[in-house]
């Protein structure tokens, strides 16, 4: 990357970072009505969001499409391995559609209803949604998906479906696991300094997912230690393969928490449910991304951190706005968006 491109990217990234809505301000939006929520979001972000003007421009699409446009601007100066890494990373958004399609077929949901749940990703979309919706059953959909760029991810999902049956959490976890393994592999093609910074951010994120998956596999699904370990990844910061195998052999939730590395023991000392652990660990991993965005010397890791933080912001706002549209009270919306006291 040229010096001019690097300076340009630093400037653009600073502008976009300053438009991110910090967690305290996001939480403050929960008690507002829809009109005031959008007014605040528009003022902070400099965007103009409107409610459901048309099907193709509903609020979910507006939020994601603005984020994708920012990502497009940020990755444009990159080339080679860096650009390929970011294009793959942004597929994280399309995994939402992949899960909607698979879930819909597995639960025999009408195709028109599945269509309404899909997010329009524009030029970033790789899935042939129309053809997938026209398939007759889950197996036909999986066969078609195995001809796409998501083939390796889908093969793992098929394996879980055939072995475990119609279990949607296991399917989602398998899709996420396969994606992150592939994403981690792509860091090997980057400059060593960029890869090192990236793995810190990704490692915090993978500790979060691995701990959640381990607890659910062992104590919600009753899977064996070996099977649970097999369904995890080994690319975390503090929870490496040795730690994960040791934790998988423990017999109850409390024993796992007590056996975590000291930093996670302190973080989760007063947490009593798997759902609350998911929330706390997500905040922890996003804090690593926020610190990287502010302080890292690696542009690659800073852009990746921005993508993670913006994706989390989009999810929060989507859940908040949907909750308000459905008339839910603030307490229920707080549960939906993962707000903890």
C-alpha positions in Angstrom: 0.0 0.0 0.0 1.4 3.4 -0.9 2.0 6.1 1.6 -0.9 8.2 0.2 -3.3 5.2 0.5 -2.2 4.5 4.0 -2.7 8.1 5.1 -6.1 8.2 3.3 -7.2 5.0 5.1 -6.1 6.2 8.5 -8.2 9.3 7.9 -11.3 7.4 6.7 -10.9 4.9 9.5 -10.8 7.7 12.1 -14.0 9.2 10.7 -15.8 5.9 10.7 -14.6 5.0 14.2 -15.9 8.3 15.6 -19.3 7.5 14.2 -19.5 4.2 16.1 -22.2 4.3 18.8 -20.5 3.5 22.1 -22.2 0.9 24.4 -23.5 3.4 27.0 -25.3 5.4 24.3 -26.7 2.2 22.7 -28.1 1.2 26.1 -29.6 4.6 26.6 -31.6 4.2 23.4 -33.6 1.3 24.8 -36.0 3.5 26.8 -36.7 5.9 23.9 -39.5 5.6 21.3 -38.7 4.6 17.7 -38.8 8.2 16.4 -36.3 9.4 19.0 -34.1 6.3 18.5 -33.7 7.0 14.8 -33.2 10.7 15.5 -30.3 9.9 17.9 -28.8 7.3 15.6 -28.9 9.6 12.6 -27.3 12.4 14.6 -24.5 10.2 15.9 -23.7 8.4 12.7 -24.4 11.1 10.1 -26.6 8.6 8.3 -30.3 8.9 7.4 -32.3 5.8 8.4 -36.0 5.6 7.8 -38.5 2.9 8.8 -39.7 0.4 6.2 -40.2 2.7 3.2 -40.3 -0.4 1.0 -39.6 -4.1 1.3 -36.1 -3.8 -0.3 -35.2 -0.9 1.8 -36.5 -2.0 5.2 -34.5 -0.8 8.2 -32.5 -4.1 8.5 -31.2 -3.6 5.0 -30.5 0.1 5.5 -28.3 -0.7 8.5 -26.4 -3.4 6.9 -26.0 -1.7 3.5 -24.6 1.4 5.1 -22.1 -0.8 7.0 -21.1 -2.6 3.8 -20.6 0.6 1.9 -18.2 1.7 4.7 -16.4 -1.6 4.5 -16.1 -1.2 0.7 -14.4 2.2 1.1 -12.0 0.8 3.7 -10.9 -2.3 1.8 -10.5 -0.5 -1.5 -6.9 0.6 -1.0 -5.8 -3.0 -0.1 -4.7 -5.6 -2.7 -3.5 -9.2 -2.8 -3.7 -11.3 0.4 -5.1 -8.4 2.5 -8.0 -7.7 0.1 -8.8 -11.4 -0.1 -8.8 -11.7 3.7 -11.3 -8.8 4.0 -13.6 -10.1 1.3 -13.8 -13.4 3.2 -14.2 -11.7 6.5 -17.2 -9.7 5.2 -18.9 -13.1 4.4 -19.7 -13.1 8.1 -22.7 -11.0 7.1 -23.9 -13.5 4.5 -23.6 -16.4 7.0 -26.8 -14.8 8.5 -28.6 -15.5 5.2 -27.0 -19.0 4.9 -28.4 -19.9 8.4 -31.8 -18.4 7.5 -32.0 -20.6 4.3 -30.9 -23.8 6.0 -33.1 -23.2 9.1 -36.0 -22.5 6.8 -35.7 -25.7 4.8 -35.1 -27.8 7.9 -38.2 -26.5 9.5 -40.3 -26.6 6.3 -40.9 -22.8 6.4 -42.7 -21.4 3.4 -40.3 -19.9 0.8 -42.0 -16.5 0.8 -41.4 -16.3 4.6 -37.8 -17.3 4.2 -37.4 -14.7 1.5 -38.6 -11.9 3.9 -36.0 -12.9 6.5 -33.1 -12.6 4.0 -30.9 -9.5 4.0 -30.1 -7.8 0.7 -26.3 -7.7 0.6 -26.0 -6.3 -2.9 -22.7 -6.8 -4.6 -21.3 -8.6 -1.6 -23.8 -11.5 -2.0 -22.5 -14.8 -3.3 -25.4 -17.1 -2.5 -27.9 -17.9 -5.3 -30.8 -17.2 -3.1 -33.5 -17.7 -5.7 -32.3 -21.2 -6.7 -31.8 -22.2 -3.1 -35.4 -21.1 -2.2 -36.7 -23.3 -5.1 -35.1 -26.5 -3.7 -37.6 -29.1 -2.5 -35.9 -30.3 0.7 -32.9 -29.7 3.0 -30.7 -32.3 1.2 -31.3 -30.7 -2.2 -30.4 -27.3 -0.7 -27.2 -28.7 0.8 -26.2 -30.3 -2.5 -26.7 -26.9 -4.2 -24.8 -25.1 -1.5 -21.9 -27.4 -2.0 -21.4 -25.9 -5.5 -20.9 -22.4 -4.0 -18.0 -20.7 -2.3 -19.4 -21.9 1.0 -18.9 -25.6 0.1 -16.5 -26.4 2.9 -18.7 -24.8 5.5 -21.8 -26.6 4.2 -20.1 -30.0 4.1 -19.5 -29.7 7.9 -23.2 -28.6 8.4 -24.3 -31.6 6.4 -22.2 -33.9 8.5 -23.7 -32.5 11.7 -27.2 -32.8 10.3 -26.8 -36.4 9.3 -25.2 -37.3 12.7 -27.1 -35.2 15.1 -30.5 -34.7 13.3 -32.4 -31.5 13.0 -30.6 -29.5 15.7 -30.4 -25.8 14.8 -27.9 -24.7 17.4 -25.4 -27.4 16.4 -25.9 -26.4 12.8 -25.3 -22.7 13.5 -22.2 -23.5 15.7 -20.8 -25.8 12.9 -21.2 -23.0 10.3 -19.5 -20.4 12.6 -16.7 -22.8 13.5 -15.9 -23.6 9.9 -16.0 -20.0 8.9 -13.6 -18.9 11.7 -11.2 -21.8 10.9 -11.0 -20.7 7.3 -10.7 -17.0 8.3 -7.8 -17.9 10.6 -6.0 -19.8 7.9 -6.1 -16.7 5.7 -4.0 -14.8 8.3 -1.1 -17.0 7.3 -0.9 -15.2 4.0 -0.5 -11.8 5.6 2.5 -10.0 6.7 3.8 -11.4 10.1 3.1 -8.1 12.0 -0.5 -7.9 10.6 -1.1 -11.6 11.4 0.1 -11.2 15.0 -2.2 -8.2 15.7 -5.2 -9.9 13.9 -4.8 -13.1 15.9 -5.1 -11.1 19.2 -8.5 -9.8 18.0 -9.6 -13.1 16.6 -8.3 -15.0 19.6 -10.5 -13.1 22.0 -13.5 -13.7 19.7 -12.7 -17.4 19.5 -12.3 -17.7 23.3 -15.8 -16.3 23.5 -17.3 -18.8 21.0 -15.3 -21.8 22.2 -16.4 -21.3 25.8 -20.0 -20.9 24.8 -20.0 -23.9 22.5 -18.2 -26.1 25.1 -20.7 -25.3 27.8 -23.7 -25.9 25.5 -22.3 -29.1 24.0 -21.4 -30.6 27.4 -24.2 -29.5 29.6 -27.1 -28.6 27.4 -26.7 -31.4 24.8 -24.8 -33.9 27.0 -22.1 -34.6 24.4 -19.0 -36.5 25.5 -15.8 -34.6 26.3 -14.2 -36.0 23.1 -17.1 -35.0 20.9 -17.4 -31.6 22.4 -13.7 -30.9 21.9 -13.9 -32.1 18.3 -16.6 -29.4 17.6 -14.4 -26.6 18.9 -11.6 -24.7 17.4 -8.0 -24.3 18.8 -7.2 -20.7 17.7 -8.1 -18.7 20.9 -5.9 -16.5 23.0 -6.2 -18.0 26.4 -8.2 -21.1 25.6 -5.9 -23.2 23.4 -6.4 -26.8 22.5 -4.8 -28.1 25.8 -7.0 -25.9 27.9 -10.1 -26.8 26.0 -9.5 -30.5 26.3 -8.9 -30.1 30.0 -12.2 -28.1 30.4 -14.2 -30.6 28.2 -13.4 -33.4 30.7 -15.0 -31.5 33.6 -18.4 -32.7 34.8 -20.4 -29.5 35.5 -20.8 -25.8 34.7 -19.3 -24.6 38.0 -16.2 -26.7 37.6 -15.5 -25.3 34.1 -15.8 -21.7 35.3 -13.5 -22.5 38.3 -10.9 -24.1 36.0 -10.7 -21.2 33.5 -7.6 -19.1 33.2 -7.4 -16.5 35.9 -8.5 -13.6 33.7 -11.7 -15.3 32.7 -12.4 -16.6 36.3 -12.4 -12.9 37.4 -14.5 -11.8 34.5 -17.1 -14.5 35.0 -17.0 -14.8 38.8 -20.6 -13.8 39.4 -22.1 -15.1 36.2 -24.5 -18.0 36.7 -26.0 -18.9 33.3 -24.7 -19.8 29.8 -26.7 -16.9 28.3 -25.0 -14.4 30.6 -21.6 -15.8 29.9 -22.3 -15.3 26.2 -23.1 -11.6 26.8 -20.1 -11.0 29.1 -17.6 -12.7 26.7 -19.0 -10.8 23.8 -18.4 -7.5 25.6 -14.9 -8.7 26.4 -14.0 -9.6 22.8 -15.4 -6.4 21.5 -13.3 -4.5 24.1 -10.2 -6.1 22.6 -11.4 -5.0 19.1 -12.1 -1.4 20.4 -8.6 -1.2 21.9 -7.0 -2.5 18.7 -9.0 0.0 16.7 -7.7 2.9 18.9 -4.1 1.8 19.4 -2.8 -0.8 17.0 -0.1 0.1 14.5 -1.5 -2.4 12.0 -4.0 -1.0 9.5 -5.2 -4.5 8.7 -6.1 -5.3 12.3 -7.7 -1.9 12.8 -10.0 -2.3 9.8 -10.9 -5.8 10.9 -11.7 -4.5 14.4 -13.9 -1.8 12.9 -15.8 -4.5 10.9 -16.4 -6.5 14.1 -17.5 -3.4 16.1 -19.8 -2.2 13.3 -21.3 -5.7 12.9 -22.1 -5.7 16.6 -23.7 -2.3 16.4 -25.8 -3.3 13.5 -27.1 -6.4 15.4 -27.9 -4.3 18.5 -29.8 -1.7 16.5 -31.7 -4.3 14.5 -32.8 -6.1 17.7 -33.7 -2.8 19.4 -35.8 -1.5 16.5 -37.5 -4.9 15.9 -38.4 -5.0 19.6 -39.9 -1.5 19.5 -41.9 -2.4 16.3 -43.3 -5.4 18.0 -44.3 -3.4 21.1 -42.0 -5.2 23.5 -41.2 -3.5 26.8 -37.8 -2.3 27.7 -37.0 -5.2 30.0 -37.6 -7.7 27.3 -35.6 -5.7 24.7 -32.7 -5.6 27.2 -32.7 -9.4 27.2 -32.8 -9.5 23.4 -29.9 -7.1 22.9 -27.8 -8.6 25.7 -27.9 -5.7 28.1 -26.7 -6.8 31.6 -26.9 -4.8 34.8 
